[in-house]
Amino acid sequence: MEAAQEGPVPAAAPAYPRHWEADVLLRDGTTAHLRPISPGDADALQRFHVAQSAESTYLRFFSVMPRLSERDLERFTHVDHADRVALIATSGEDIIGIGRYDRLDPDEHGGVPGRAGGGTAEVAFNVADAHQGRGLGSVLLEHLAAAARERGVHRFTAEVLPQNRRMTSVFAEAGYEVTHAYDDGVVTLGFDIDPTERSLAVTAAREHRAEASSLRALLTPRSVAVVGASRRPGSVGGVLLADLLRGGFTGRLHAVHPEAPEVEGVLASASLQDLPEPVDLVVVAVPAGSVLAVVRDAARVDARGVVVVSSGFAETGPAGLERQRALVRLAREGGMRVVGPNSFGLLSTDPQVRLNASLAPDLPPAGGLGLFSQSGALAVALLSSAARRGLGVSSFVSAGNRADVSGNDLMQFWEEDERTRVVGLYLESVGNPRKFSRVARRLARSKPVVVVKSGGSGGAPPGHAVRTSRAPQEAFDAMLRQAGVIRVETVHQLFDTAQVLLTQPLPAGERVAVVGNSAALGALAASALRSWGLVVAGEPRSVHPEATAAQCRQVVEEVFAREDVDAVLACFAPPVGGVDTDVAGALAQVAARSRLTTVACFVGVHGAEEALTAPGPDGGPRVVPAYPSPEEAARALVAAVRYAQWRQRDAGPRVDPDGVDAAAARALVEDALARVPADEDGRVALELGADAAARLLACYGVRLEPSRVVVDAGAAAEAAEELGYPVALRFADRALRRRRDLAGMRGDIATPGELQRDWAALTAQEGAGGAPVLVQAMAPPGVPVTVSSMEDELFGPLVSFGLAGDASELLGDVAHRIPPLTTGDVADLVRGVRAAPRLFGYRGSPRLDVAALEDLLARVSVLADDLPEVAQLSLTPVVVSPQGLRVLLARIRLSRVERRRTDTGSRRVLR
């Protein structure tokens, strides 16, 4: 409880961190805006308070308070954003929820080392009666806890009345361990607010439900209004209205036209506000300059979403970008989601909806493929390709400029959508790779995700607001592999892959039998399968090209009866005139009764699936996907095999190494950055010295081998005595160590005499005179590897691994993963480089301590995830031996973070 009249009143309101502002999705899929309170909110706060019921006011303040006094208003709206923080949730100009904390006396409740004030704060919430049950309390708690942690508060307490079960449940259901104490009619709750695996899972689940709900409102509307509907032939608005009618939309359809009484037989209104009823979805096809007014009207009629087909936004330049930002801002203030602008539209083939709010003339056939496209032009190709192949679509969304609704939102929806069995995404950019990886990974555990990505890892077409990236091109592919996503190069390959995933069971393994009526085709198919790493079971079986259907069936049945086969690739050279339907039928009938994944190739023939359909065990039709070449069939099958293997593999728990002191690491980093003045551009950056780097690594349980930097032979001898023989000498300057014309290291130095000789040889080289030299105890024999991390503006933390030397530097043999990592991710990271066999006893060499290496990678990944200020970390060489490893050199560069990561621990919808 908070005593309303007590406490000092600050004289002025300080500025607050801008990243504390956020647009959020609520439980029902609508949006709200969160921001810190300000003195200018006094009138809105009074309106909020007066509108509350007497019961709500009593539960919050433990007394009846019809109005807030002037002193109350000033105290509640003047906060210092450190010891006293208040966040408000707004809808339009109205406050609909408040969450606040006040830091308690550190002498009574315990302080946090290295920080001013105490580590405990009292927290309180108040949600408008009209907005109860929408999840406002939980989202306010998430953001308030994140702000509190930034200010050194790590525990919340709250005093609630026993009957305030709603508030008690907000804390209990947030995933925290809550303690209870009862005294004098009041329950005191307490809980630590540092994220736990359970609290993060709760947050992710709530985010998933809210985002899925927001898309459900767009794809299953009960009513649709087309603004810009026109009688003019070929007009975009007229086409959209006609497509909705022709598609057989099952809901109520409205047209908005400033003058016409009806359009395409649909009664028209002059504006959205003149409609006879509220609408769920507004489709906008008016000039760009008129879109904002339409969105304002849409908010006034309580629309859940808008589809903006109009162009003239960010793709046109700075003025269009500002118009696009205003569009999103208006929509969010009105609680709506935006598809577009510059969108091709969206559609759903659900027979209960039959929604075609797109520029596609006809609804595609209904089926299990969910499609998402960022490109309007590619949207046409995607839908036409699906129709041509007879692949049924569950729903389709064209994001256009992706100002709001993105592929992440669609994946959240499709995970819940029973009609969607395979997801296909055409991406031109990824605005939030960390979230994409997290959402796609969860979705891929139940449904395959196939992605076509144009451009590089950080590129974006005009109109897409994407942060720049310094990450290597391979980072995007690594992210997809980590998430179990199937990456293909073309739209054609996307549908090739979707065909087998939609029509066949997933392969149980990688053993493939090849059968057909052409030895040459069989050899091509086998060669393709082997080139992609699959195992060809036995020799390809082949019948004579003129064999009868009965003879073909006999050989096919023999192949399907084998116990050492997981999949079958059937290749046939059809006779003149097309597919031999008897042969195709025989194959289809055998395959339909089998557990084996089956693909077929009828050379040069497209659309053979009709002849390759037979009743499956459940009585429904089962189709064998057919391809015009053995290579295309093999590639689709390989994608299915690799995806199935990913599904079968245990990802393991999130890594949680012992001996980590994240608070000490945070204090060390902040102290180091505080000592460095900003440069002329306002940036703060530095490279840690060896001692500071060792202390930071030690916070994560990583030991950096001690070393001494010397400039003469005498000092080298003293350092060697201190460190203990045998020792190694190497140039302290990284540039000298990397020069190929210099022998930059001398090792296995066992005596002072050897030291003197090696010192002379090392420093006598041209260009090395007077250069500082590093003296270090000699590591046991092993394989040198490199472990590194970087903080990328787009991807966030990126951890990389490779074998040191030419393998990684010349051949680019480096594996990448995006934290947070699981134990399975770490194992894949080690085994993801082509030179990995050297770690596992290659050609009789000793097997190295891979467990120690995986432990090091786990610790570095946690460091990188915890500390975005670590701009670059490089541990090289790390010598891995049969028993343990040694980290010999470390390079750590810190930088003050100017922009927050795109995927934080609290829910938000990015602008």
N, C-alpha and C positions, 0 to 999 in steps of 0.2 A: 504494500500500500504506500502511496505517496501523500504526505501531508501537503495540501495544496498551498497553504499560506506560508510555509516555512522556507528558509534558505535565502541566500543572497541573490540579488538580481544583477546579472552582468550588465555593464554599461553599454557594450556594443556587441554585435554579433560578428564573430570572425568568419572568414571564408571556410568552406568545407571542401573536402576532396571531391572533385567532379565525378570520379568513378563510383561514388556512392549513389548517384542517380541511376535509375534503371527502369526500363519498361519490363513488365512481368506479365506472364500468363497465369490466370487463375484457374481454379478447378474446372469451371464450366467452359474454358477455352476463350473467354474474353480477356481483354488486356486492362492493365492499370499502370499508373506511373508512380514510382517510388523516388522520393528525394528527401534530403534533410529539411527539417522545418526552418522557417525564417521569420523575422519579425513581421514581415508583410502578410503572414498567414493568420494574424489575430482574428480578423473578421470571419474568415472561413472556419477557424477553429471554434469560434463562438457558435456559428450556425450548426456545425457538427454536434457540439455539446447539447445545444437546445433541442435538436431533433431526436436525441437519444431518449429512450424510455426511462422512466424512473428506476426500473429494475437494473438496467444496464449501468446507469450512473452510480447506483448504490454498490453494485458489484465491483466497479472500478475504484471508487473513492471511499467506500465504506460509510457513506453519508449521503443525504439528499442534497443535491446542488443544482437547483433549476438553471442557474447561470454561473458562468465563471466570472470572478471579480476581475477588475483591471489588473490587479497585482498578479492574480493567477495567470491571466493571459500573457502578461509580460514575462513571467517566469517560464511558462511552458514554451513560449516562442523564442526566447533568448537563451541559447545554449552555446557551449564553447566547442562542441564537436570533438571533445576529448574525454573529459570527466563526465560531461552531461551531453548525451546524444539523443536526438529524437528524429525518427523517420516517419514520414506521412505517405499514405497511399492516396492518390487522387484519381478522380474520374471527371474529366473536363475541368471545371473550376472548383469542384467540390472535394473536400476531404472525406474519405470513406474508411480510413483506418489510421491508427497511430501506434507506433511502438517506440519505447524510449528506455534508456538506462541511465542510472546515476551511480557513479563509482562510489563505493563505500570507503570508510576510513581504513587505510592500510594497517593502522595499529590494531584494529579490531579484527580485520578479516584477512590479513596477510598480503604482503606486497609481491611484486614480480621483480626479481633481481635485474638491476640495470635499467629500471624504468621508474618514472615518477608515478606517484599514486599507488593505489592498491590494485590487486588482480581480480577483485570481486566487485560486481555491480548489481544493484537492484533493478529489475526489469518489470515493465508493465505494458499492457496492450489494451487498446479499445477499438472495437470494430463497429461500424455503423449497423444499426439494427437491420436495415434494408439489405445489407450485404453480408449478413451472417451466413456461414455454410459455404462460402465460395473459396475458402482456403487463404483468406487474407492474413489471418493470424500466423499461419505457418510460414508464409513467404516473408512477412515482416520479421519473424524470428530469425530466419536464415540470413537476411541482410543485416539485421542489427547485430547478430553474432559475428558476422564477418567484419563489420566496422569495429566492434569491440576488440576483436583479436588484434587488429591493426593498432589499437591504442593500448595494448598491454593488458586488456581484461580477458581472463580465461575462465571465469566462472560467473554464472548468473544465479541470483536468488530472486524469489518472488513471493509475496504475501497475498494469498487469495482466501476468499471465504469458502467454506466447505461446499456450498451450493453452486459455486462457479465451476461446474464440471467441464464446461466448454474450454475454459482457459487451461485447466489442469490437463485436459487431453491434448492441447496444442503442444505442451512440453513433453508429455509422455510419448506422443506419436512421432516426435521429431528424431527419434533414434538416440537420444541422450540417456544416460543413467541418472534418474531423478531420485533424490532423497526427499523424504517427507518428515515434517515435525509439526505437531499440533500443540498450540498453546493459546489459552484465553480466547477461544472461538475463532482462531485464525490458523490456516495451514501455511507453513513456510516450506517452500520448495527450493531445492538447490541442485545445480548440475553443471559439470564442466562443459565448455562449449568448443573445445578443440575438436576438429573433425575426427570421427571414427569411421571404420568401415561400415558400420550399421547406419550412422547418420548420413553418410554419403549415399548409401543405397536408398535410403528414404527420400533424399532430395532428388535422386535420379528417377525414382519411381513416380514422384509427384510431377516432375517435369514431363515425363513420358505421358502421363495421363492428361495433363493440361494441353500439351501440344497435339496429341491425338484428338482430343475433344475439339480443339480449334479447327482442325482440318475436317473433322466429321461435319461440322456446321457448314463448311464450304462445299463439300461433296455430296451431302444429303440434305439440301435445303428443302423446306416446305413451300417456299415461294421465292420467285426470282423477278427482279425488275431490270429491264434493259433501258439504260439512259443513253439517248442518241439513236434510238430506233428511228429508222427513216423509211419513207416510201420510195426513195430514190433507188433505182435498180443498181445493184453492185455496191451500195454503201456498206461500210463495215457494220454499222448498227443494224441495218436491215438484214444483212446476212446472218448476224448473230441471232436475231429474233427468229428468222426463218429456220435456222438450224435447231433451235430449241423446240420449235413446233414440229419439225420433221422428225426429230429424235423421239418425240412422244413423251416429253417431260410430264411426270405424273402429278406435280404440284401446281400451284397457282402462278400464272404468268402475267406480268404487267409490262406495259410499254410506257416510256416517258418521252413525250414529244411536245414542244412548246405550243403547237397549233393544232395538229391533226387529232381528230376524235378517236381514230383507231389506226393501227398499223398491222398489216398482215392478218386482219380479222381480230386483233387483240385490242381491247379498249385501252385508250391512251390517256394519261394524265399530264398536266403541264409541268409538274415537278414531282419529286419523290414525296414531298410533304402533302401533295394533293391526292396521294393514293388512298384507296379505301381501307387499307390495312397495313400494318408493319410488314417488312419483307426481311427474309434471312440473307439473301445474296443480291448484290447490286452489280450488274455488268456495265462497265463504263466505256462508251465509244464516242467521246466528244473531243474537240480540240484540246491540246494540252493546257491551254490557258483557262479552260472552263472546268478542269477536273477537280481542282480543290474545292470549288463551290459545291460540286456534286457530292464529294466526300463529306463535307459538312452536313449536307442534307441527309446523307445516308446515316450519319450518327444520330441525327434527330429522330429518325424513324426506327431506331434500334436495330439496324442491320448488323449481322454478325461478321460479314466480310464483303470486300469489293474486289472485283476482277477488272483491272485497268488494261484494256487492249490498246488504248491511245499511246502513241509515241510522242517524242518531244521532251524527254526528260534527261537523265544523266548521260545518255548516249550522245547528246548534242553538245555537251560542254558544261562549263561552270554554272551558267544560269539554269540550265536544265537540271543539274545536280541539286541546286538549292530548291528548285521546284519539287524534285523527288523527295528530298528530306522533309519538306513541308507536308507533302502528301502522307508520308509515313507518320509524321508527328500528329497530324489531324486524325488519322485513322486510329492510332494508339489511344489518343485522348478520348475517342469515342468508343473504345473497347473492341475495335474491329481488326481483322487481319487483312493484308493486301496481297493479292497475286498480281505481279507485274511491277511497274508499268511495262508497256511494250510487250505484252503477253499475247500468246496465241489462244489462250483460254484454258478451260479445264472441262473434263467430262467424266461421267460415271455410267457404266453399263448396268449397274444394279437394277434389276427389273422393278424394284420398288421405287426407283427414282428416274431412271432414263434421262440423265442430264447431259445435254450437249451444249454447254456454254462456251463454245469454241468456234474457230473458223473452219473446222473440218466439216465438210458437207454432210457426212453421215456418221452415225455412231459405229465404231468397229464392233465386230462380234464380241459377245461377252465371254470372259475367260479369266485365267488366273494370273495374267501379267500386269503388274503395276508399272506405269511408265512416267518418267519425269524428264523434262527437257528444259535447259536454260535458253536454248535457241529457238526462235520462232520458225526460222527456215527449216531447221532440223526436225521440228515438231511434225511438219508435213511428211517428211521422209520416214519418221518413226511410225506414224499411224498407217501410212500406206504400206510400209514393209510388213507390219503386223497383219494387215488385212490380206496382203498378197500371199503370205505364208499360212493363212488360216489360224494364226495365233490369237486367241481371245484375250481381250484386255479387260481388266477389272476397273481401272480408273487411270486418268492421264491428267497431268498438270504441266503447263508451260509457264516457267517462272519469269520469262522476259529478263528485265534488269535485276531481278532477285532483290528488290528493295526490302522485302519482308519475308514472305513464305519462301522456304528453301528446301533443298533435298533432305535436310535433316528433319524438317517438319513432316515431310511425306513419309520418311522411313518410320517415324514414330506412329503415324496413322496406319501404315501397312502392316506393322507388327501386330496390330489388333484386328485388322480386317481379315475375316475368314475367307473372303473371296480371293484375296491376293496370295499366290503361292510362290511367285518369283518376282523380284524387283529389278527393273532396268533403269539406269540413270545415264543421261547424257549431260556431262558437266563441262562448262567452259571455265569455271573458277570454283574455288572452295573458300568461302569466307571464314570458316571456323573449323580448321582441320582437326583440332583436338576433340571437339564435340562430334564431328563427323565420325572419327575413329571410334569414339565411345558408343554412339548410337548404332552405327553400322555393325559393330562387333556383337552387340546384343541381338540385333535383328538377324544377323547371319547365323546365329546359333539355331534358328528355327526356319529361316527362309533364305534362299540364295540371293545375293545382291551382285548384279553385273554392272560394271561401270565402263563407259567410254569417256575419256578425258582428253580434250583438245588442249594444245599448248603445253607449257612446262609446269613445274610445281608451283610457281608463284605468279604466272601470267594471268591476265584478266582482260576480257574484251571491253570495249567502251560501254559505260553504263553500269559496270559492276564495281562496287566499292569494296576493294580487297587490299589488305595491307601488303606491302612489299615483302619479299622473302629473300634471304641470303642462303637458305638451305640448298643443298645439292639437289639436282634433278631427281635423284634416286629416292629422295625423302618421301615423295608422294606415293611412289610404288611401294615403299616399305610400309607406309601407313596402311595402304590397302591390304597388303599381305598380313599385317598384324591383326587387322580387323576381320580377316576371312573373306574379303571382297574379291570377286573375280574381275581382273582388269583385262579388257580387250582393246584392240586398236581401232576398230571401225564399228559403225552401226550394223553392218552386215554380220560381223562376228558376234555382236551382242545378240542378234536374233538366232544365229547358229547355236550359240550356247544356251539361250533361253529355251530353244526347242527341246533339247535333250533333258533339261532340268524340269520342264513342264510335263513331259510325256513319259519319262522313265524313272525307275527307282534309282537312288544314288548308288554308285558302285561300292561294293564291299571292300575292294582292294584295287591293285594296279595291274592285275594279270588279265591280258586281253587276248582272246582268240580271234583269228582272222579267217573268214570263210568267203567263198564266192565262186564265180565261174570264169575267172581270169587269173592265171598265175602272175602276170605282169602287174595287174591291179593289186593283188595280194602282197606282192613284194613292195610296191609303193606304200601301201598302207602300213605294213610292218616297219618299213624304214622310217616313216613319219612318227609312228608310235615310239620307236626306240629313241629317235632324236629328241623327243620331249620327255624322256626318262621313264616311260612305261615298259612293262615286261610283256613281251609277246609269248604267249603260252604255246609252245611247240612250233611247228612249221605251219604256215598258212595252208588251209585246206582249200582245194579247188576242184570243181567238177568241169566237165567239158562245156565249152560255150553253148553247145547245142543240146545239153542235157535236159531231160524233161523235168516238169515240176515235181514229180514223184522222186526222181533221183536227187534233185536239189534238197527236197524235204529230208530225205534220209541222211544226207551229209550234215545238214543244218541240225537235225535232232542229235546226231552223234556229238557235234561240237557243244551243243547246249547241255548235254548230259555229263560233260566232264566236271570233275570235282575241283580241278586246279584253275578254274576260270572265274573271273569276276565280271567280265564284260565281253561283248561280242561286237566286232566290226564286220559287217557283211558288205562285200563289194561285187557289183554285177555290171557287166557290159551289156546293156539292153539291146535287143534286136532292133532292126530298122523299124521306125514307127513308134518307139517309146517303150514304156515299161511293160515287161511280161507280167501281166496281172496274176497269172497262176503262180509264178515263182514268188512274186511279192506277197501274195496271199499266204503261201506256205510259210514264208519267213515270219509274217505277222502273226500267224496262228501259233507257231512254236514260241515266239518271243513273248506273246501275251500270257502264256502259261508259266513263264519262267521268272525266276528272281533276278536274272542277269540284266544288266544295263545293255541296251542294244541300240546301235546306230547303223544306218545303211548308206551305201553310196550306189546310186545309179548314174553312171558317168554321163555328164552332159544334160541330165534331166532335172528340171525343177518341178516341184509340186507333186511328188510321187506319194505323198502321205495318204491320199485317199485309198490307194491300193494297198497301203501298209497298215491298215486299221483292222483290228480284230477284237472280239470281246475278251476282256480281262477276267481275272478270277472273281471280281465283284460284279460281273455282268456288264459293266460299263465299257465303252470303247477304249482301247489302248493302242496308241499310235507309235510306230517306229519312225523316228525322225530320219529324213533322207536328205542327202547332200549331193551336189553334182560332181565332187571330186573326193578321192580318198583323203587328201590332206585336210580338207575342210571338215570331214567327218571325224578324223583323228583329233584335230585341234579342239573341237567341241567336246569330244569324249575326255580329252586330257583335262580340260577345265572342270568337268564334272568330277573326275577322279581327285584332282587336287583339292577341290572344295570339300569333297566327302572326307578326305584325309584330315583336313583342318577341323571338320566337325567332330571327327572321332578322337582327336587329340585332346587330352586334358590340359586346359590352359593353366591350371594351378591357381593358387591364391595370389593376391597382390603381395609383392615383396615387402617384407617388414624386418629388415636386419636389426639385430640387437646392437646395443651400445651407441645409439644415435642420440645426439644432443642438439636438436634443431634450434632450441632457444639460444644456446651459446653460439651456434653458427650464425644465426640472425644478428645477434649483438655484435659479433666480430665484423660482419659485412657492413652493418650500418656505421660502426665506428670507423672503419677504413674509409668508407665513402664520405663521411662527415669531415674528414681531415683534408679532402682534396677540393680545391676551388674549382668552380665551373669554368669552362673555356669560353671563348668569345661567342660561341653559339649556345651557351647555356648547358652544355653536356658535362657530366661528371663521370670520369672513367679513370681507372688505374690498373696496373698489373701488380699483383702481390709479389713480394719478395719470397725467398725460399722459406724463411721461418714462418711468415704469416700463412703461406700456402699449406705448410705442414700442420699448423694449428687448425686451419679450416678443415682440412681432410680428416684430421683426428676427431673432429666433432662427428664424423660419419664412420668412424672405426677404420679409417684407411691410414696406414703407416707409410710415410714418405721416408725412404732411406736417408739417413743423415749424410751430409756432405760439407766440404769446406772449399771456399773459393780462395785461391792463392795466386801470387804473381811471381814467385821465385822458388828455386829448388829447396832452399832452406825451410821456407814455410810449408812446402809440400811434404818434406820429411817430417815436420812436426805434426801435420795433419794426419799423415799415415800412422804415426805412432799412437795418436789419439784414437783414431778410428779402428786400428788393428789391421795388420796384414792378413791376407793379400788385399791389395787395393787396385783401383783403376784410375787412370787419368783421362780426362776428356776436356775439350774446350768448353768453357762456360758460355761462350757466345754461341747461340743457336745457329746463326748464319755460318760460322766456321765449322760447326759439327756437320752441317748438311753439305758442305762443299765436297764434290767428288774428287777434286785434285789434291785434297789433303787427307792424311790419315788422322782422323779426328779423335782417336781413342787408343790408349795403351792399357792392356788388361793383364790380370794374373801376375801382378807385381808383388813378389814375395819377400824381398829384402831391400834394405836401404840402398845397396849397390845397384840393384835392378832399377830402383826408383830414379837414381841419378841418371842412369843411362837412358831410360825411357823419357825422362823429362827433357834431356838434351835433344833426343830425336824428335819429340813432339814439337818443341818450341823452335827448333832450327828450321822448320819448313817455311817456305816463302810466304810472307803475309801473316805469319803466326807469332812473330817476335813481340814479346811484351803482352800478348793476349792473356787475360785471366784464364786459369785452369781450375777445373773442379776435381777435387780428390774425394773418392768414395770407396767404401768397402766393396770388395768384389762380390757380385752375386753368384749363386750356384749356377752351373750350366743349365740352360733351358732355351726356350724359344721367345724372342722379344715380340711383344704385341703392343698395340696402341689402343688406349681407351680414351674417349673424348666426349665432350658434350658442348652444345651451343644453345644459346637462347635466341630463337628466331622470332621476329615480330609476327609472322603468320602462324607458324607451327607451334610456337612456344618452345619448350625444352626438347632437344633432340640428342639422343645418345648414340654414339657410333663406336664400332669395333672393327679392327683389322689386324693382320700380322704386320709388324713394323718392317719398313724397307720397301723394296720394289713392288711387292705384292699390292700394297695399299697406295703407294705414291705414284707408281707408273701405270699399274694395271687397274687402279680404282677398285680393288677388291676389298670393299668396305661395306659392312652391314649397318643398318640404322633402325632404331625403334623410338617411338614417342612415349615418354612416361605419362602416367604411372604404368609400370610394367608388372606383369605376373611372372611367376617362376617359369612358366612355359615360354613367355616372351624372351626372358634372359637366355634360356637354353637355345631358342631359335636364333638369337643374336649371335651366339658363339658359333653355331653350326651354319650360319647363313653366309659365310665367306667361302669362296672356292678353295682357299688354302687351309680350311679347317682340319683336314686329315692329319696335318702335321702335329696337331694337339692330341691325336688319338692313336699314336703308335704307328705312324705311316712308315712302311717299308722297314719294319724292325726297330725303328727308333723308340725310345721309352715313351710310355703313355704319360702325359703330363697331368698336373692337378687341375682339372677342368672345374671341379667344385670350388676351388679357391678363386678361379677366374670368374665364375658366375657370381660368387659372393661379392667380388670387387665391382662387377658391373651393376649388381643390384644396389650397392651403396652409392655409386656414382649417379644412378638413375634417381634415387631418392633425394640426393643433394640437388640435382638439376631441377627436380620437381618442386622442391622446397624454396629454392633461391633463384628467382628470375634475374636477380642482379648479377649472377655468375654468367657473364656474356659468353665466355669461352673457357673451357677447361680441357687441358691436354695432359694425359699421363703417358709419357713415352720416353724411353722404353719401359715397359713392364715385363720383367723376365719371369716367365712361367716355367717352373721346374717340376720334376715328378712329385716333390713334396713342397707345396706352397708356391708363393710368388714374391717378387720384390718390385716395388714401385720406385724406380730410380730417379726420374725427373718429373717435375710437375710445372705446368704453366697455367696460371689462373688469372683471367682478366675480369675485373668487375666494372659494371656500368650502372649508373642510376637509371631505373626503369621510368621511361617517359609515358609509356602506354601500357595499360593493364592487359593481361592475357585475355584472349577471347573466350576461354572456357574456365570460369572461376567456380568456386564451390557453391555459390548462391545462384539461383535461377534468374535468368534475364533473357530478354529477346533483344538481339543486337540490332542497332539501327544502321 
